[in-house]
Amino acid sequence: MVGKGEAPAPREPEEEEEEDTGGVVKLISAEGFEFVIDKKAAMVSNTLRNMLTSPGGFSETRQGEVRFPEISTHILEKICQYFYWSLHYSSGKETAEFPIEPEITLDLMMAANYLDT
């Protein structure tokens, strides 16, 4: 308990790191569709990880949402599926092929390149 005139005790950095991967993130497609995913899943993307955890004051960090004006709903949905697939199979104990429809391959590769996944 903090008495009058006393500052609260500083938080340990480890506690903050645990909170950084908890919760949810909202990803918004070019058409305005919103995908609410676990923050842990979003962290599969190095770009999203940097946006959501950097101390630089990104609006994405404060609001917990990221807009993608160049990524269509269909592609963003596939990316969200990939994030969860990647989390599930990252241990290497199990393997499975991630299904990609040939007609979206180019758009998906461009989005994956941007997201650094």
Biopython code that builds the backbone (N, CA, C, O; Angstrom):
import numpy as np
from Bio.PDB.StructureBuilder import StructureBuilder

atoms = [
    (1, "MET", "N", (0.854, -1.177, 0.000)),
    (1, "MET", "CA", (0.000, 0.000, 0.000)),
    (1, "MET", "C", (0.895, 1.233, 0.000)),
    (1, "MET", "O", (1.923, 1.253, 0.676)),
    (2, "VAL", "N", (0.524, 2.230, -0.729)),
    (2, "VAL", "CA", (1.310, 3.445, -0.856)),
    (2, "VAL", "C", (0.704, 4.506, 0.040)),
    (2, "VAL", "O", (-0.488, 4.803, -0.043)),
    (3, "GLY", "N", (1.542, 5.076, 0.900)),
    (3, "GLY", "CA", (1.085, 6.129, 1.798)),
    (3, "GLY", "C", (1.096, 7.467, 1.100)),
    (3, "GLY", "O", (1.568, 7.587, -0.031)),
    (4, "LYS", "N", (0.571, 8.479, 1.780)),
    (4, "LYS", "CA", (0.502, 9.819, 1.213)),
    (4, "LYS", "C", (1.906, 10.341, 0.948)),
    (4, "LYS", "O", (2.761, 10.323, 1.834)),
    (5, "GLY", "N", (2.138, 10.801, -0.263)),
    (5, "GLY", "CA", (3.435, 11.363, -0.622)),
    (5, "GLY", "C", (4.460, 10.327, -1.044)),
    (5, "GLY", "O", (5.579, 10.688, -1.407)),
    (6, "GLU", "N", (4.106, 9.044, -1.007)),
    (6, "GLU", "CA", (5.041, 7.999, -1.403)),
    (6, "GLU", "C", (4.767, 7.595, -2.850)),
    (6, "GLU", "O", (3.619, 7.544, -3.291)),
    (7, "ALA", "N", (5.829, 7.315, -3.565)),
    (7, "ALA", "CA", (5.692, 6.851, -4.943)),
    (7, "ALA", "C", (5.438, 5.351, -4.945)),
    (7, "ALA", "O", (5.950, 4.642, -4.078)),
    (8, "PRO", "N", (4.669, 4.858, -5.886)),
    (8, "PRO", "CA", (4.472, 3.408, -5.968)),
    (8, "PRO", "C", (5.788, 2.717, -6.313)),
    (8, "PRO", "O", (6.660, 3.293, -6.962)),
    (9, "ALA", "N", (5.908, 1.480, -5.869)),
    (9, "ALA", "CA", (7.124, 0.708, -6.134)),
    (9, "ALA", "C", (7.261, 0.468, -7.626)),
    (9, "ALA", "O", (6.264, 0.211, -8.301)),
    (10, "PRO", "N", (8.489, 0.546, -8.161)),
    (10, "PRO", "CA", (8.670, 0.277, -9.596)),
    (10, "PRO", "C", (8.346, -1.167, -9.925)),
    (10, "PRO", "O", (8.552, -2.062, -9.106)),
    (11, "ARG", "N", (7.838, -1.388, -11.126)),
    (11, "ARG", "CA", (7.502, -2.737, -11.566)),
    (11, "ARG", "C", (8.740, -3.401, -12.136)),
    (11, "ARG", "O", (9.595, -2.755, -12.742)),
    (12, "GLU", "N", (8.816, -4.683, -11.931)),
    (12, "GLU", "CA", (9.923, -5.463, -12.466)),
    (12, "GLU", "C", (9.761, -5.599, -13.975)),
    (12, "GLU", "O", (8.640, -5.796, -14.443)),
    (13, "PRO", "N", (10.850, -5.499, -14.762)),
    (13, "PRO", "CA", (10.755, -5.651, -16.216)),
    (13, "PRO", "C", (10.174, -6.987, -16.650)),
    (13, "PRO", "O", (9.490, -7.059, -17.671)),
    (14, "GLU", "N", (10.437, -8.052, -15.887)),
    (14, "GLU", "CA", (9.917, -9.368, -16.262)),
    (14, "GLU", "C", (8.401, -9.379, -16.281)),
    (14, "GLU", "O", (7.793, -10.024, -17.136)),
    (15, "GLU", "N", (7.773, -8.658, -15.328)),
    (15, "GLU", "CA", (6.314, -8.603, -15.303)),
    (15, "GLU", "C", (5.783, -7.941, -16.564)),
    (15, "GLU", "O", (4.786, -8.388, -17.133)),
    (16, "GLU", "N", (6.452, -6.870, -17.005)),
    (16, "GLU", "CA", (6.004, -6.171, -18.199)),
    (16, "GLU", "C", (6.127, -7.050, -19.431)),
    (16, "GLU", "O", (5.253, -7.015, -20.298)),
    (17, "GLU", "N", (7.195, -7.841, -19.530)),
    (17, "GLU", "CA", (7.367, -8.723, -20.680)),
    (17, "GLU", "C", (6.248, -9.745, -20.756)),
    (17, "GLU", "O", (5.761, -10.052, -21.844)),
    (18, "GLU", "N", (5.830, -10.280, -19.607)),
    (18, "GLU", "CA", (4.745, -11.245, -19.614)),
    (18, "GLU", "C", (3.455, -10.597, -20.099)),
    (18, "GLU", "O", (2.702, -11.217, -20.850)),
    (19, "GLU", "N", (3.188, -9.370, -19.686)),
    (19, "GLU", "CA", (1.982, -8.685, -20.115)),
    (19, "GLU", "C", (2.031, -8.376, -21.610)),
    (19, "GLU", "O", (0.989, -8.350, -22.266)),
    (20, "ASP", "N", (3.206, -8.145, -22.149)),
    (20, "ASP", "CA", (3.349, -7.806, -23.557)),
    (20, "ASP", "C", (2.824, -8.895, -24.482)),
    (20, "ASP", "O", (2.353, -8.588, -25.577)),
    (21, "THR", "N", (2.891, -10.149, -24.073)),
    (21, "THR", "CA", (2.421, -11.223, -24.943)),
    (21, "THR", "C", (0.998, -11.657, -24.598)),
    (21, "THR", "O", (0.446, -12.533, -25.265)),
    (22, "GLY", "N", (0.409, -11.070, -23.586)),
    (22, "GLY", "CA", (-0.953, -11.411, -23.208)),
    (22, "GLY", "C", (-1.950, -10.481, -23.878)),
    (22, "GLY", "O", (-1.581, -9.428, -24.398)),
    (23, "GLY", "N", (-3.207, -10.876, -23.863)),
    (23, "GLY", "CA", (-4.243, -10.035, -24.428)),
    (23, "GLY", "C", (-4.481, -10.298, -25.898)),
    (23, "GLY", "O", (-4.069, -11.320, -26.448)),
    (24, "VAL", "N", (-5.150, -9.359, -26.511)),
    (24, "VAL", "CA", (-5.504, -9.494, -27.926)),
    (24, "VAL", "C", (-5.076, -8.260, -28.708)),
    (24, "VAL", "O", (-4.812, -7.199, -28.143)),
    (25, "VAL", "N", (-5.016, -8.432, -30.024)),
    (25, "VAL", "CA", (-4.666, -7.369, -30.952)),
    (25, "VAL", "C", (-5.709, -7.373, -32.053)),
    (25, "VAL", "O", (-6.178, -8.433, -32.469)),
    (26, "LYS", "N", (-6.069, -6.201, -32.521)),
    (26, "LYS", "CA", (-7.031, -6.087, -33.609)),
    (26, "LYS", "C", (-6.268, -5.728, -34.882)),
    (26, "LYS", "O", (-5.572, -4.714, -34.935)),
    (27, "LEU", "N", (-6.404, -6.570, -35.905)),
    (27, "LEU", "CA", (-5.804, -6.316, -37.210)),
    (27, "LEU", "C", (-6.933, -5.922, -38.157)),
    (27, "LEU", "O", (-7.943, -6.619, -38.250)),
    (28, "ILE", "N", (-6.757, -4.796, -38.862)),
    (28, "ILE", "CA", (-7.830, -4.260, -39.695)),
    (28, "ILE", "C", (-7.387, -4.255, -41.157)),
    (28, "ILE", "O", (-6.357, -3.678, -41.506)),
    (29, "SER", "N", (-8.183, -4.908, -42.002)),
    (29, "SER", "CA", (-7.859, -5.044, -43.425)),
    (29, "SER", "C", (-8.162, -3.755, -44.194)),
    (29, "SER", "O", (-8.732, -2.808, -43.652)),
    (30, "ALA", "N", (-7.769, -3.744, -45.459)),
    (30, "ALA", "CA", (-8.003, -2.590, -46.335)),
    (30, "ALA", "C", (-9.493, -2.265, -46.437)),
    (30, "ALA", "O", (-9.865, -1.098, -46.562)),
    (31, "GLU", "N", (-10.336, -3.279, -46.384)),
    (31, "GLU", "CA", (-11.782, -3.070, -46.503)),
    (31, "GLU", "C", (-12.447, -2.750, -45.164)),
    (31, "GLU", "O", (-13.653, -2.506, -45.109)),
    (32, "GLY", "N", (-11.657, -2.752, -44.083)),
    (32, "GLY", "CA", (-12.200, -2.411, -42.766)),
    (32, "GLY", "C", (-12.629, -3.587, -41.917)),
    (32, "GLY", "O", (-13.159, -3.390, -40.824)),
    (33, "PHE", "N", (-12.415, -4.813, -42.390)),
    (33, "PHE", "CA", (-12.753, -5.983, -41.576)),
    (33, "PHE", "C", (-11.735, -6.108, -40.452)),
    (33, "PHE", "O", (-10.541, -5.879, -40.644)),
    (34, "GLU", "N", (-12.229, -6.474, -39.280)),
    (34, "GLU", "CA", (-11.379, -6.560, -38.103)),
    (34, "GLU", "C", (-11.180, -8.010, -37.681)),
    (34, "GLU", "O", (-12.135, -8.782, -37.588)),
    (35, "PHE", "N", (-9.932, -8.364, -37.431)),
    (35, "PHE", "CA", (-9.578, -9.688, -36.930)),
    (35, "PHE", "C", (-8.978, -9.505, -35.550)),
    (35, "PHE", "O", (-7.937, -8.864, -35.402)),
    (36, "VAL", "N", (-9.621, -10.057, -34.546)),
    (36, "VAL", "CA", (-9.103, -9.969, -33.181)),
    (36, "VAL", "C", (-8.390, -11.282, -32.893)),
    (36, "VAL", "O", (-9.005, -12.348, -32.862)),
    (37, "ILE", "N", (-7.077, -11.184, -32.684)),
    (37, "ILE", "CA", (-6.267, -12.388, -32.460)),
    (37, "ILE", "C", (-5.468, -12.232, -31.176)),
    (37, "ILE", "O", (-5.285, -11.123, -30.673)),
    (38, "ASP", "N", (-4.999, -13.352, -30.656)),
    (38, "ASP", "CA", (-4.147, -13.318, -29.472)),
    (38, "ASP", "C", (-2.867, -12.563, -29.789)),
    (38, "ASP", "O", (-2.300, -12.707, -30.872)),
    (39, "LYS", "N", (-2.424, -11.765, -28.845)),
    (39, "LYS", "CA", (-1.187, -11.007, -29.053)),
    (39, "LYS", "C", (-0.012, -11.955, -29.281)),
    (39, "LYS", "O", (0.904, -11.650, -30.044)),
    (40, "LYS", "N", (-0.048, -13.094, -28.619)),
    (40, "LYS", "CA", (1.018, -14.092, -28.800)),
    (40, "LYS", "C", (1.088, -14.546, -30.257)),
    (40, "LYS", "O", (2.176, -14.734, -30.801)),
    (41, "ALA", "N", (-0.068, -14.720, -30.882)),
    (41, "ALA", "CA", (-0.101, -15.117, -32.290)),
    (41, "ALA", "C", (0.440, -13.992, -33.170)),
    (41, "ALA", "O", (1.190, -14.254, -34.111)),
    (42, "ALA", "N", (0.074, -12.759, -32.883)),
    (42, "ALA", "CA", (0.555, -11.618, -33.669)),
    (42, "ALA", "C", (2.071, -11.488, -33.596)),
    (42, "ALA", "O", (2.701, -10.995, -34.531)),
    (43, "MET", "N", (2.652, -11.929, -32.489)),
    (43, "MET", "CA", (4.100, -11.816, -32.300)),
    (43, "MET", "C", (4.889, -12.739, -33.225)),
    (43, "MET", "O", (6.116, -12.650, -33.274)),
    (44, "VAL", "N", (4.216, -13.617, -33.953)),
    (44, "VAL", "CA", (4.887, -14.434, -34.973)),
    (44, "VAL", "C", (5.511, -13.506, -36.013)),
    (44, "VAL", "O", (6.567, -13.806, -36.571)),
    (45, "SER", "N", (4.855, -12.385, -36.266)),
    (45, "SER", "CA", (5.360, -11.386, -37.206)),
    (45, "SER", "C", (6.346, -10.455, -36.498)),
    (45, "SER", "O", (6.010, -9.829, -35.493)),
    (46, "ASN", "N", (7.556, -10.372, -37.030)),
    (46, "ASN", "CA", (8.540, -9.462, -36.434)),
    (46, "ASN", "C", (8.110, -8.006, -36.570)),
    (46, "ASN", "O", (8.389, -7.194, -35.688)),
    (47, "THR", "N", (7.441, -7.670, -37.657)),
    (47, "THR", "CA", (6.957, -6.300, -37.842)),
    (47, "THR", "C", (5.929, -5.957, -36.771)),
    (47, "THR", "O", (6.012, -4.902, -36.142)),
    (48, "LEU", "N", (4.955, -6.851, -36.561)),
    (48, "LEU", "CA", (3.942, -6.607, -35.535)),
    (48, "LEU", "C", (4.568, -6.605, -34.148)),
    (48, "LEU", "O", (4.192, -5.794, -33.301)),
    (49, "ARG", "N", (5.506, -7.492, -33.909)),
    (49, "ARG", "CA", (6.193, -7.532, -32.615)),
    (49, "ARG", "C", (6.830, -6.172, -32.324)),
    (49, "ARG", "O", (6.692, -5.641, -31.222)),
    (50, "ASN", "N", (7.525, -5.614, -33.312)),
    (50, "ASN", "CA", (8.155, -4.310, -33.122)),
    (50, "ASN", "C", (7.136, -3.207, -32.900)),
    (50, "ASN", "O", (7.328, -2.345, -32.042)),
    (51, "MET", "N", (6.051, -3.228, -33.668)),
    (51, "MET", "CA", (5.013, -2.211, -33.510)),
    (51, "MET", "C", (4.369, -2.260, -32.132)),
    (51, "MET", "O", (4.088, -1.225, -31.529)),
    (52, "LEU", "N", (4.137, -3.477, -31.641)),
    (52, "LEU", "CA", (3.364, -3.647, -30.409)),
    (52, "LEU", "C", (4.200, -3.585, -29.139)),
    (52, "LEU", "O", (3.648, -3.421, -28.051)),
    (53, "THR", "N", (5.504, -3.712, -29.250)),
    (53, "THR", "CA", (6.329, -3.751, -28.040)),
    (53, "THR", "C", (7.362, -2.638, -27.954)),
    (53, "THR", "O", (7.991, -2.466, -26.910)),
    (54, "SER", "N", (7.551, -1.887, -29.017)),
    (54, "SER", "CA", (8.572, -0.836, -29.003)),
    (54, "SER", "C", (8.180, 0.302, -28.075)),
    (54, "SER", "O", (7.015, 0.698, -28.019)),
    (55, "PRO", "N", (9.152, 0.821, -27.354)),
    (55, "PRO", "CA", (8.873, 1.936, -26.456)),
    (55, "PRO", "C", (8.773, 3.274, -27.194)),
    (55, "PRO", "O", (8.595, 4.312, -26.557)),
    (56, "GLY", "N", (8.884, 3.265, -28.517)),
    (56, "GLY", "CA", (8.898, 4.491, -29.302)),
    (56, "GLY", "C", (7.581, 5.227, -29.395)),
    (56, "GLY", "O", (7.523, 6.293, -30.007)),
    (57, "GLY", "N", (6.524, 4.698, -28.811)),
    (57, "GLY", "CA", (5.246, 5.394, -28.817)),
    (57, "GLY", "C", (4.414, 5.170, -30.062)),
    (57, "GLY", "O", (3.646, 6.049, -30.454)),
    (58, "PHE", "N", (4.546, 4.011, -30.696)),
    (58, "PHE", "CA", (3.686, 3.691, -31.834)),
    (58, "PHE", "C", (2.229, 3.744, -31.375)),
    (58, "PHE", "O", (1.909, 3.301, -30.272)),
    (59, "SER", "N", (1.355, 4.280, -32.209)),
    (59, "SER", "CA", (-0.066, 4.291, -31.850)),
    (59, "SER", "C", (-0.586, 2.865, -31.726)),
    (59, "SER", "O", (-1.509, 2.603, -30.954)),
    (60, "GLU", "N", (0.005, 1.936, -32.489)),
    (60, "GLU", "CA", (-0.394, 0.528, -32.419)),
    (60, "GLU", "C", (-0.153, -0.034, -31.020)),
    (60, "GLU", "O", (-0.935, -0.852, -30.535)),
    (61, "THR", "N", (0.922, 0.400, -30.375)),
    (61, "THR", "CA", (1.233, -0.065, -29.020)),
    (61, "THR", "C", (0.155, 0.408, -28.056)),
    (61, "THR", "O", (-0.324, -0.367, -27.229)),
    (62, "ARG", "N", (-0.226, 1.661, -28.157)),
    (62, "ARG", "CA", (-1.224, 2.230, -27.241)),
    (62, "ARG", "C", (-2.625, 1.687, -27.494)),
    (62, "ARG", "O", (-3.350, 1.379, -26.548)),
    (63, "GLN", "N", (-3.007, 1.568, -28.752)),
    (63, "GLN", "CA", (-4.380, 1.190, -29.085)),
    (63, "GLN", "C", (-4.592, -0.310, -29.216)),
    (63, "GLN", "O", (-5.725, -0.781, -29.121)),
    (64, "GLY", "N", (-3.525, -1.065, -29.431)),
    (64, "GLY", "CA", (-3.666, -2.506, -29.603)),
    (64, "GLY", "C", (-4.337, -2.883, -30.905)),
    (64, "GLY", "O", (-4.950, -3.946, -31.005)),
    (65, "GLU", "N", (-4.227, -2.014, -31.915)),
    (65, "GLU", "CA", (-4.783, -2.338, -33.215)),
    (65, "GLU", "C", (-3.848, -1.844, -34.312)),
    (65, "GLU", "O", (-3.149, -0.842, -34.161)),
    (66, "VAL", "N", (-3.857, -2.581, -35.424)),
    (66, "VAL", "CA", (-2.989, -2.254, -36.552)),
    (66, "VAL", "C", (-3.829, -2.254, -37.817)),
    (66, "VAL", "O", (-4.553, -3.212, -38.091)),
    (67, "ARG", "N", (-3.732, -1.186, -38.581)),
    (67, "ARG", "CA", (-4.457, -1.064, -39.854)),
    (67, "ARG", "C", (-3.520, -1.425, -41.006)),
    (67, "ARG", "O", (-2.351, -1.040, -41.024)),
    (68, "PHE", "N", (-4.061, -2.170, -41.959)),
    (68, "PHE", "CA", (-3.309, -2.571, -43.142)),
    (68, "PHE", "C", (-4.048, -2.096, -44.383)),
    (68, "PHE", "O", (-4.822, -2.858, -44.963)),
    (69, "PRO", "N", (-3.828, -0.849, -44.805)),
    (69, "PRO", "CA", (-4.562, -0.318, -45.956)),
    (69, "PRO", "C", (-4.209, -0.991, -47.280)),
    (69, "PRO", "O", (-4.908, -0.802, -48.275)),
    (70, "GLU", "N", (-3.138, -1.770, -47.299)),
    (70, "GLU", "CA", (-2.716, -2.436, -48.535)),
    (70, "GLU", "C", (-3.008, -3.942, -48.544)),
    (70, "GLU", "O", (-2.753, -4.614, -49.543)),
    (71, "ILE", "N", (-3.539, -4.472, -47.443)),
    (71, "ILE", "CA", (-3.776, -5.918, -47.354)),
    (71, "ILE", "C", (-5.276, -6.192, -47.329)),
    (71, "ILE", "O", (-5.998, -5.714, -46.454)),
    (72, "SER", "N", (-5.728, -6.974, -48.312)),
    (72, "SER", "CA", (-7.163, -7.287, -48.417)),
    (72, "SER", "C", (-7.613, -8.217, -47.294)),
    (72, "SER", "O", (-6.806, -8.868, -46.631)),
    (73, "THR", "N", (-8.915, -8.254, -47.108)),
    (73, "THR", "CA", (-9.506, -9.082, -46.054)),
    (73, "THR", "C", (-9.133, -10.552, -46.213)),
    (73, "THR", "O", (-8.761, -11.209, -45.242)),
    (74, "HIS", "N", (-9.232, -11.064, -47.429)),
    (74, "HIS", "CA", (-8.947, -12.477, -47.683)),
    (74, "HIS", "C", (-7.496, -12.830, -47.324)),
    (74, "HIS", "O", (-7.228, -13.877, -46.735)),
    (75, "ILE", "N", (-6.575, -11.943, -47.686)),
    (75, "ILE", "CA", (-5.159, -12.185, -47.403)),
    (75, "ILE", "C", (-4.884, -12.048, -45.902)),
    (75, "ILE", "O", (-4.144, -12.854, -45.337)),
    (76, "LEU", "N", (-5.463, -11.050, -45.258)),
    (76, "LEU", "CA", (-5.246, -10.873, -43.819)),
    (76, "LEU", "C", (-5.814, -12.043, -43.031)),
    (76, "LEU", "O", (-5.238, -12.455, -42.024)),
    (77, "GLU", "N", (-6.935, -12.575, -43.482)),
    (77, "GLU", "CA", (-7.503, -13.760, -42.826)),
    (77, "GLU", "C", (-6.520, -14.935, -42.917)),
    (77, "GLU", "O", (-6.304, -15.646, -41.937)),
    (78, "LYS", "N", (-5.937, -15.128, -44.082)),
    (78, "LYS", "CA", (-4.975, -16.220, -44.281)),
    (78, "LYS", "C", (-3.732, -16.002, -43.404)),
    (78, "LYS", "O", (-3.179, -16.954, -42.852)),
    (79, "ILE", "N", (-3.306, -14.757, -43.285)),
    (79, "ILE", "CA", (-2.156, -14.437, -42.437)),
    (79, "ILE", "C", (-2.459, -14.776, -40.976)),
    (79, "ILE", "O", (-1.618, -15.346, -40.282)),
    (80, "CYS", "N", (-3.650, -14.429, -40.515)),
    (80, "CYS", "CA", (-4.042, -14.760, -39.139)),
    (80, "CYS", "C", (-4.048, -16.274, -38.930)),
    (80, "CYS", "O", (-3.610, -16.759, -37.887)),
    (81, "GLN", "N", (-4.539, -17.011, -39.909)),
    (81, "GLN", "CA", (-4.517, -18.474, -39.834)),
    (81, "GLN", "C", (-3.077, -18.969, -39.729)),
    (81, "GLN", "O", (-2.776, -19.883, -38.960)),
    (82, "TYR", "N", (-2.192, -18.351, -40.515)),
    (82, "TYR", "CA", (-0.782, -18.750, -40.483)),
    (82, "TYR", "C", (-0.164, -18.484, -39.113)),
    (82, "TYR", "O", (0.603, -19.310, -38.617)),
    (83, "PHE", "N", (-0.477, -17.363, -38.500)),
    (83, "PHE", "CA", (0.075, -17.065, -37.176)),
    (83, "PHE", "C", (-0.247, -18.195, -36.197)),
    (83, "PHE", "O", (0.635, -18.657, -35.472)),
    (84, "TYR", "N", (-1.502, -18.641, -36.171)),
    (84, "TYR", "CA", (-1.889, -19.724, -35.251)),
    (84, "TYR", "C", (-1.262, -21.050, -35.667)),
    (84, "TYR", "O", (-0.840, -21.830, -34.813)),
    (85, "TRP", "N", (-1.199, -21.310, -36.966)),
    (85, "TRP", "CA", (-0.552, -22.524, -37.461)),
    (85, "TRP", "C", (0.908, -22.545, -37.018)),
    (85, "TRP", "O", (1.409, -23.564, -36.545)),
    (86, "SER", "N", (1.579, -21.416, -37.176)),
    (86, "SER", "CA", (2.988, -21.315, -36.810)),
    (86, "SER", "C", (3.200, -21.555, -35.318)),
    (86, "SER", "O", (4.148, -22.240, -34.936)),
    (87, "LEU", "N", (2.343, -21.011, -34.482)),
    (87, "LEU", "CA", (2.451, -21.243, -33.035)),
    (87, "LEU", "C", (2.295, -22.725, -32.709)),
    (87, "LEU", "O", (3.028, -23.275, -31.887)),
    (88, "HIS", "N", (1.333, -23.355, -33.364)),
    (88, "HIS", "CA", (1.049, -24.768, -33.090)),
    (88, "HIS", "C", (2.204, -25.680, -33.510)),
    (88, "HIS", "O", (2.540, -26.627, -32.800)),
    (89, "TYR", "N", (2.803, -25.392, -34.656)),
    (89, "TYR", "CA", (3.826, -26.285, -35.196)),
    (89, "TYR", "C", (5.255, -25.791, -34.973)),
    (89, "TYR", "O", (6.187, -26.385, -35.514)),
    (90, "SER", "N", (5.457, -24.736, -34.202)),
    (90, "SER", "CA", (6.791, -24.171, -34.020)),
    (90, "SER", "C", (7.733, -25.074, -33.229)),
    (90, "SER", "O", (8.952, -24.945, -33.340)),
    (91, "SER", "N", (7.185, -25.975, -32.442)),
    (91, "SER", "CA", (8.035, -26.863, -31.642)),
    (91, "SER", "C", (8.793, -27.863, -32.505)),
    (91, "SER", "O", (9.846, -28.361, -32.107)),
    (92, "GLY", "N", (8.255, -28.156, -33.691)),
    (92, "GLY", "CA", (8.899, -29.106, -34.582)),
    (92, "GLY", "C", (8.559, -30.555, -34.280)),
    (92, "GLY", "O", (8.968, -31.450, -35.020)),
    (93, "LYS", "N", (7.808, -30.806, -33.192)),
    (93, "LYS", "CA", (7.434, -32.179, -32.841)),
    (93, "LYS", "C", (6.429, -32.738, -33.843)),
    (93, "LYS", "O", (6.441, -33.928, -34.157)),
    (94, "GLU", "N", (5.566, -31.863, -34.334)),
    (94, "GLU", "CA", (4.586, -32.249, -35.343)),
    (94, "GLU", "C", (4.874, -31.423, -36.595)),
    (94, "GLU", "O", (5.418, -30.321, -36.513)),
    (95, "THR", "N", (4.517, -31.949, -37.713)),
    (95, "THR", "CA", (4.648, -31.172, -38.945)),
    (95, "THR", "C", (3.363, -31.274, -39.750)),
    (95, "THR", "O", (2.668, -32.290, -39.728)),
    (96, "ALA", "N", (3.077, -30.222, -40.441)),
    (96, "ALA", "CA", (1.922, -30.185, -41.335)),
    (96, "ALA", "C", (2.174, -29.084, -42.342)),
    (96, "ALA", "O", (2.818, -28.079, -42.040)),
    (97, "GLU", "N", (1.666, -29.281, -43.525)),
    (97, "GLU", "CA", (1.824, -28.276, -44.565)),
    (97, "GLU", "C", (0.752, -27.212, -44.397)),
    (97, "GLU", "O", (-0.415, -27.531, -44.174)),
    (98, "PHE", "N", (1.145, -25.954, -44.504)),
    (98, "PHE", "CA", (0.173, -24.867, -44.435)),
    (98, "PHE", "C", (-0.464, -24.705, -45.820)),
    (98, "PHE", "O", (0.241, -24.445, -46.795)),
    (99, "PRO", "N", (-1.773, -24.854, -45.914)),
    (99, "PRO", "CA", (-2.425, -24.810, -47.229)),
    (99, "PRO", "C", (-2.521, -23.387, -47.773)),
    (99, "PRO", "O", (-2.997, -22.479, -47.091)),
    (100, "ILE", "N", (-2.066, -23.208, -49.001)),
    (100, "ILE", "CA", (-2.145, -21.910, -49.680)),
    (100, "ILE", "C", (-2.747, -22.130, -51.065)),
    (100, "ILE", "O", (-2.244, -22.924, -51.860)),
    (101, "GLU", "N", (-3.826, -21.413, -51.334)),
    (101, "GLU", "CA", (-4.456, -21.504, -52.641)),
    (101, "GLU", "C", (-3.541, -20.822, -53.663)),
    (101, "GLU", "O", (-3.043, -19.727, -53.402)),
    (102, "PRO", "N", (-3.316, -21.447, -54.811)),
    (102, "PRO", "CA", (-2.398, -20.876, -55.810)),
    (102, "PRO", "C", (-2.751, -19.450, -56.240)),
    (102, "PRO", "O", (-1.857, -18.649, -56.517)),
    (103, "GLU", "N", (-4.030, -19.131, -56.297)),
    (103, "GLU", "CA", (-4.432, -17.811, -56.786)),
    (103, "GLU", "C", (-4.102, -16.663, -55.820)),
    (103, "GLU", "O", (-4.141, -15.500, -56.219)),
    (104, "ILE", "N", (-3.783, -16.969, -54.570)),
    (104, "ILE", "CA", (-3.439, -15.892, -53.625)),
    (104, "ILE", "C", (-1.946, -15.868, -53.279)),
    (104, "ILE", "O", (-1.508, -15.061, -52.459)),
    (105, "THR", "N", (-1.180, -16.743, -53.899)),
    (105, "THR", "CA", (0.235, -16.893, -53.541)),
    (105, "THR", "C", (1.014, -15.582, -53.615)),
    (105, "THR", "O", (1.729, -15.244, -52.673)),
    (106, "LEU", "N", (0.893, -14.848, -54.697)),
    (106, "LEU", "CA", (1.674, -13.622, -54.855)),
    (106, "LEU", "C", (1.295, -12.580, -53.805)),
    (106, "LEU", "O", (2.171, -12.002, -53.162)),
    (107, "ASP", "N", (-0.002, -12.339, -53.627)),
    (107, "ASP", "CA", (-0.448, -11.367, -52.618)),
    (107, "ASP", "C", (-0.019, -11.788, -51.215)),
    (107, "ASP", "O", (0.383, -10.956, -50.401)),
    (108, "LEU", "N", (-0.109, -13.079, -50.945)),
    (108, "LEU", "CA", (0.272, -13.593, -49.634)),
    (108, "LEU", "C", (1.778, -13.434, -49.398)),
    (108, "LEU", "O", (2.201, -13.084, -48.296)),
    (109, "MET", "N", (2.572, -13.688, -50.419)),
    (109, "MET", "CA", (4.025, -13.526, -50.287)),
    (109, "MET", "C", (4.400, -12.061, -50.051)),
    (109, "MET", "O", (5.296, -11.773, -49.258)),
    (110, "MET", "N", (3.733, -11.152, -50.719)),
    (110, "MET", "CA", (4.020, -9.727, -50.519)),
    (110, "MET", "C", (3.656, -9.294, -49.103)),
    (110, "MET", "O", (4.406, -8.548, -48.473)),
    (111, "ALA", "N", (2.521, -9.751, -48.599)),
    (111, "ALA", "CA", (2.107, -9.411, -47.238)),
    (111, "ALA", "C", (3.048, -10.044, -46.216)),
    (111, "ALA", "O", (3.413, -9.404, -45.230)),
    (112, "ALA", "N", (3.444, -11.308, -46.448)),
    (112, "ALA", "CA", (4.360, -11.983, -45.529)),
    (112, "ALA", "C", (5.712, -11.290, -45.510)),
    (112, "ALA", "O", (6.355, -11.213, -44.463)),
    (113, "ASN", "N", (6.145, -10.791, -46.648)),
    (113, "ASN", "CA", (7.407, -10.060, -46.706)),
    (113, "ASN", "C", (7.321, -8.782, -45.873)),
    (113, "ASN", "O", (8.238, -8.472, -45.112)),
    (114, "TYR", "N", (6.232, -8.047, -46.014)),
    (114, "TYR", "CA", (6.031, -6.815, -45.238)),
    (114, "TYR", "C", (5.980, -7.114, -43.733)),
    (114, "TYR", "O", (6.550, -6.387, -42.920)),
    (115, "LEU", "N", (5.287, -8.198, -43.388)),
    (115, "LEU", "CA", (5.113, -8.541, -41.978)),
    (115, "LEU", "C", (6.315, -9.278, -41.397)),
    (115, "LEU", "O", (6.366, -9.527, -40.192)),
    (116, "ASP", "N", (7.281, -9.628, -42.240)),
    (116, "ASP", "CA", (8.485, -10.313, -41.801)),
    (116, "ASP", "C", (8.130, -11.582, -41.019)),
    (116, "ASP", "O", (8.523, -11.771, -39.868)),
    (117, "THR", "N", (7.353, -12.456, -41.713)),
    (117, "THR", "CA", (6.956, -13.720, -41.086)),
    (117, "THR", "C", (7.605, -14.887, -41.785)),
    (117, "THR", "O", (7.389, -16.036, -41.399)),
]
sb = StructureBuilder()
sb.init_structure("model")
sb.init_model(0)
sb.init_chain("A")
sb.init_seg("    ")
for serial, (resi, resn, name, xyz) in enumerate(atoms, 1):
    if name == "N":
        sb.init_residue(resn, " ", resi, " ")
    sb.init_atom(name, np.array(xyz, "f"), 0.0, 1.0, " ", f" {name:<3s}", serial, name[0])
structure = sb.get_structure()
